[in-house]
């Protein structure tokens, strides 16, 4: 019986550690508790075996730390985080289980970006809702400031890759009869149009850009997968792009927030802009480099377009993906452009602003790295 039990334990351990990350069982409880284990506590544990180390330890403080950690493990409550008092009692409250790495103007834990999950009947539906207000969508190419940014060019090289994990995320102002933010879904009138505008603006500034508008949702339905497995599917888009074009250096996953307009809109110099958020996965080896990259872009945005950025949010734990494909590249990040109530006019202004500061960042980085900068291509 002992031998059989040991074989069973090792077999189960092997299975649990070899299955794909998207299918693994994980625990926010254990993860959060382990994050509270400090270097001082580990030193104390070592000192329990080597008494020569104990002379420099404040035993009262360490005992308090151990007590707090044990209390957190048992109750899942942390006195340092008031959200933990409600997180297990309120349905859906775990969507706020995020960390603000850099707060934008007015950003706090009450107005963080909210990822919408479509109801099952919407996810499985092959029929799009009827459209409205489409005549108000501005489709003019370029921006008034684009010419002054086209001094440099990457030539024939494509260096930025745009894609969409939640391809059908759409907007209530353009959907007839839809009022539920989670049901704002459309196969054509969706977030990919924001990506088209961003591609246009980046290329106007000399930065070669590739866009992949593969309908991830239709791919999920073909495979019989659930909406929560979207990042496993979009991961293949990034991996294929990296194999096919070695010049690609930046990878941006574009989404929209499901929060309402008051939380996703800002007025700058008399014009309405959709706010932008940067989302970083807390469970990938490129985390620190991803954060440094978006910190640079965020700070540049705030200098030129004060209030447009909601900041940098880290998401990790069992209730979210935790990687967002950012483990594939140290120059990978996710942006939430506007929300479910924003108009394309507002979002187009925002991605134009983003392209403005990103191009400044990109050309400065290329100059520092000593890369060859090409003159603009002849039209």
N, C-alpha and C positions, 0 to 999 in steps of 0.2 A: 504493500500500500504506500509506503514512504517513497519507494522508487517511482511508482506510477504517479504519485502526487508531484514529485520533482519534475518529472517529464512533462506533465500537464502545465505546470507553472512556466517552465522554460519555453514550451511551445506557444502558449498564449502571449508571453512577453515578446517572442519573435514575431508573431503575427501583428501585434499592436504597434511595433516599431518599424515594420516594413511596409505597411499599407500607405497609400497616398495621404499627404497632409489633410486634404479636404475631407477625408473620411475618418480621421482619427478622433478618438474621444479625448477631450481636453477639459481642464477644470480651471475656471477663473479663481476659485477659492485657493487652490494650491499655488497658482501663479502669483496672485496678489500677496499671499503670505510669504513666499520665498523672496519677493522683492523687498520685504522689510528686514531681511537678514543683513545686517551691516557687517563691515569689516571688523568692528569692535567686538561684535558677538562671536564671530569666527575665531578671533584672537582669544576670547574668553574660553571657548571650547578647547582650543589648543593648550591653554594654560592649565586646564583641568588635568591634563596628562603630563605637562611639564611645569612643575610648580615654580621654577625659576622665573617664569614669565608673569606670574600672578602679582608681583609687587607693584607693577605699574597700572593695575586695573582698578577702576572704581567699581567695586562689586555691587553697590547699591544701584548704580545706573544700569549696569548690565542686567541685573535681576529684573528691573523695571522693563527693559527691552524684551526680555524673554517672556515676561508676563503679558505685555502688549501683543506680542506675536501669537502666543497661545490663545489669548482672548479673541484675536482676529480669526484664527483658524477655526475656533469653536463656533463663533457667532457671525463671522463674515462682516463684522463691524469695525471700522477704524475711526478713532476719535479725531484723526487728522483730516478725515474726509466725510463731511456731513451727508453726502449722497449715499453712503453705505447704510445709513439708518433707514432709507426708503427703498433702496435698490431691489430688495427681495420681496417687497410688499406691493409695489405698484407695477402693474403689467406694462411691459415695454420700456421700463425705466432703464434697462441695461443698455439702451442705445446711447445713453449719456456716459457710458463707461469708457471715456476717452480722456486723454491728457492734453492740456493746452501747452504746447512747447513755446510758442510765441503768440501772444494775444494781439489781435488787431484792435483798432479803435472800437470800443464798445463791446468787445467779445468777452463773454464769460460762459459759465456752464449752463446758463439758461437759454442760450441761443446758438449752440453748436450745430454744425451741419447734420442733417438727418437723412439717412439713406432710406429711400422708399422701397418697399417690396410689394409688387403688384399682387392683387388678389388672384387666387387660382384661376377663376374664370377669365380674368384679363390675360393672365400669363398664357393660357392655353387657347385663347381666342385667335382665330385667323382673320377676323374682321376688325378693321380700324373704325374709330368713331368719325363722324362727319366733321369737316373743318369749318372754321369761320375766321373772319378778320385777316385772311391771307393777303388781301390787297394792300394791307398796311405794312407788309414786310419789306424792308429796304433791301434791295438786291444790287445796288450800285457797287462797282468794283473799286477797291482801294480806299484810302483815307486821304484827307487833305494834306497830311504831313508825310505821306509815304515817300515822295521823291527825295527828300533830304536824307533818307536812310539807305538809299540804294548805291552809296559810294563803293561799297565792298560787296563781293559775291562769293559764294562757294562754288560757282561754276556749275558743272554737271553733277556735283556731289550732293546727295540728299543726306542731311545730317540730323534732322529731326523726324521722329516717327510719332504720328498721332493715331490713337485708336480709342475704342469705346467698349468697355466691358458691359455696360448697361445701355445698349444701342438705342433702345426704343423709349428712353426717358423723354417725355414730351412736356407740354406747357398748357395750362388751363385756358389762357386767353384765346387759344386757337382750336379748342376741342368743344364741339357742340354737346350739350347735355352732360358733361363730365364736371363734377365738383369735388370729388375725392382726390386729393393729391397723389395717393398711391395708385390710382387708376389712370393717371395721366400718361398714357402710352400710345405710341403711333409708329408705324413701320417706316414712314417717310418724313413726317413733320416732327423732328426730334433733335436730339443733342448733336447729331452728326452735322447739322447745318452750322452749328457754332464752330465745329472743327473745320468746316470748309472755309469759314471766314478767317479763322486763325491761320490756316495754311496760306491763304491769300495774303494776309498781312505780313507773315514771316518772309514769304518769297518776295514781296515788294521791298523788303529790307535786305535782300540778297541772301537769305538763309534757305537753302534747298530743303524742302519738306515733303515727306511721304505721308499719305493718309490712308488708313485701312478702315473702311466702313462695313466690314463683315457684320451681318446681323447675328450677333452672338445668341440672342434669344431663339431664333429659328434653329440654330445648331444644337442648342440644349434640347429643344423639343424633338429633334430628329433622333437624338441619342437617348431620350427618355430621362434626361437629367433634370434636376430641380434648379430653381432660380439661384439658390445659394451656392451653386457650383459654377457660377458665371466666370469667376476668376480662373478656374481651372481651364475653361474653354478659351478665354482671351489670352491666357498664357501662351497657347500654341501660336497665336498671331504674332506675339512679340518674338518668340523663339524662331519662327520661320523668317521673320523680317531680319533678325540678326544674322541668320545664316546666309540669306540672299544678298544682303548689302552690308559689307563691313564698314562702310563709311558712316552708318547711322550711329549717332553718339548720344542723343537725348530721346527719351521715351516718355510720352505724356498721355495719360489716360484721362479722358474728359468726361465729366459727369455734370449733373445739375442737382441742386439741393431740393429736398421736398418741404423745407420750411417755407412759411408764408412771406409775402412781399415785404412786410415791415422789417423783417430780419435779413432780407437778402438784397436790399436796395439802398443806395446812397446817392445823394445829390452833390455833385462836384462842379463848381463854377456854373451853377444854374442848370446843369444837365444831369439826367438820371442815369446812373450806372448800376449794373448788376454786381453784387459783391462776389469776390472770388476767395475760395479757401484752398489751402494746401493740405493734403492728407498724406501722412507718412505711416507706413506699417511698422509697428514696434517689434516685429518678430522676424527680422531679416538681417543678414550680416552686413548689408550696405547701409544700415540705418543711419549711422553718424554722418556718412558722406551725403546721403540723400537729404538729411536735415540741413547740413551746411549749404548745399546747393539752393534749397528753397528759402533759407534765411536770407541769402544774398538777393534773390529775386524779390522776396517780400519787402525787404528794406528799401530797395530801389522803387518799388511800386508806391510805398508809403511816402517817399520823398516827393514823387512827381504827382501822385494821385491820392492825396491824404484821405484815408477812410475806406478805400476801395477793397483792401484785403481784410478778411476776417481773421487772418493769422494762420499758424501752422498747428495742425491737430494730429496727435499720434493716436492710432487705434490698434489695440491688441486684445488678446483674450479669446475665449471660446465663442463669444457672440459676434465675432467679426473675422475677416479673412486673416488679418495680421501681417500679410506680406504684400498684397496687391501687386504681385509680379515685380516688386522693387528689388528683390534679391537677384534679379537677372542683370541689373546694371546699377552702378553707383550714381548714374545720371538719370534716374527714373523717379517720377512722382505722379501723383493724382491731383487733379484740380476739380473743384466744384464751382462751376460758373453760373451764378444766379440761382434762382429757385423756380418752383413750379408756377409762380405767378408772374415771372418776369417776361418782358417782350424781347423779341429778337433785336430790336433797336438798342435796348439797354445792354444786352449781352454782347452785341457787336462792338459797342463802345468799349466794353471791358476787355475783350480779347484784342482789340486794337491797342489799348493801353498796355496789356500784357506783352504783346509783340514789340511794342516800343521799348520797354525796359529789358525784355529778354534779348533783343538784338544788341542793345548796348552792352549787356553782360557778355553775350557770346563773342562779339568782336574784340572786347577787351581781353577776354580769356584767351582767344586765339593769338592776339598780339603778345601776351605774356608768355604763352607756350612756344612762341617763335614759329608758328605755322605760316605758310605762305599765303598771303592775302591776295586774292585775284581782283582785277579791275572789273567793273560791271560789264555784263555781256551786252553786245550790240543788239539792239532791237530791230 
